[in-house]
Amino acid sequence: MQLLLILLVVVGGMGLSVEAGLLGPLGGEVGDLWATFSIFGVGAALTFLLMLFFSPRNSPSFFAQPGWQLIGGILGPMYVVILTVAVPSIGIALTMIGILAGQVFKSLIIDHYGLFGTAHRKIDNKRIIALIFIIAALVLVAKG
């Protein structure tokens, strides 16, 4: 099961690279914020349809959840605007490696302290080495 989930997130990561490749040119044509809006508009419409047909009818109210859990609604558009602005200037590979470096760094901290209700996973030498390799990739691609 773990291998299947790992493959699934790798495929998801590939999708983010495709999205970044689409956003750069779209932002150049219609503007960075309109490109971001279009991505979220299409995504919201698709998610609504999925919810309509596949969401359990007896799930807890969305509005009863703590407000801090909705921070992702702010972070998502920020991420997409960053992709839209960065890709035309530094390319998809460097943008995605930079994003990955930030994600892994912050993820290690979140896991280590068990933030947001996640399980505690201590930062160990293997995780630090993995982060160092990602930072090395960032430096090597930036100089390439």
N, C-alpha and C positions, 0 to 999 in steps of 0.2 A: 504494500500500500504506500509506503514512504517513497519508493522509487517512482511510482505512478504520480504522486503529488509533486515530486521534484521535476519530473518531465513536464507536468502541467505548468508549473511556474516558469520553466525555461521557455516553453511555447508562449506563455503570456509575455515574457520579456521580449521575445522576438516580435510579438505584436506591438509592443511599445516602440520598438525601433522602426517598424513600418509606420506607426502613427507619427513619430517624429519626422520621418521622411515626407509624409503627406502634409504635415503642419507647416513646415518651412515655406514651401512654395505657396500654399494657401494663404499664409500670413502675408507673403509678398504681394499677393493679388488683392486681397480684401482687407488687409490690416490684421495685426496680431490679435487684437481683442475680438474682432469678428470671427477669426479662425477658431479661437478658443470657444466662443459662444456656439459656433456651428458644431464643434465636436461634442460639447455638452448637451446641446439641443437634440442631436441625433441620439446620443447615449441615453438621455432622459426619456425620449419617446420609446426607444427599444426596451429600456428597463421597465417602463410603465406597462408595455404589452406583456412582458415576461411576468410581471407581478400580477397582472390581470388574470392570466391563465394558469400560473404555477405557484403563486404565493398561498400559503395556508390562510384560510379565512379567519381562524381563531388566534392569530398571532397578536402579541401585545401591541398596544398603540405606539406608533412612531413618536407621538407627541409626549408620551409619558416617560421617555428616555432622558437621561441626564444631558444637559446642553453641551457639556464638554465632548460628548461622543460625536457631535456634529462638526467638529473642527475639520474633519476630512473634507467637508463641503467647501471650506476655504482653501485648504491645501491643494486640492485637486486642480482647480483653475490656476493657482499660482504655478504649479508644476507644468501645466500645459502652456501657459504664457512663456515660461522659461524655455521650454522646448522650442516654441515657435520663434523666439528671438535668437536663441543660441545656434540652432542647426544651420541656418544660412551662413553664419559667420565662422563657426568652428567645425562644422560637419556632424554627421550623425554619430560616428564612432566616438569621437572625443566627448560629445555631449552625453552620450549614454554611459561612458566609462566614468565621467564626472558625477553623473546622477547615481551610478552604482556605488561609487566611493562614498558619497554622502549617505546613501541608504544603508550601507553596511556599517559605517561608523555609528550612525544614530541607532541602528538596530542592535548593535552590540551593547550600547548603553541601556536601551529599553529592556533587552533580555536580562542584562546583568542585574538591574534593579527591579525587574518584574513590573515595569510601569504599565498603566492602562489595563491592569488585570491579567497581564500575560504571566506565564510560568517563568520562574527564575532560571536563567541559564548563565552561569558565571562566565566572565571573560577569561579565557585561558590562552596559553601560548599559541595553540593552533589557530584560534580565532584572530589573534593579533597578527600572526604570520599571513593569514589569508588577507587581512586588510592591507598589510604591507605590499603584498603582490598586486592588489588592485590599485594602490597608489603608484606602484612601479609601472603598471600598465598605463595609467593616466599620464605619467611623465614621459614614457616612451612614445605613446601615440601623439602627445603634444609636440614632441621634438621631431616627429617623423614627417 
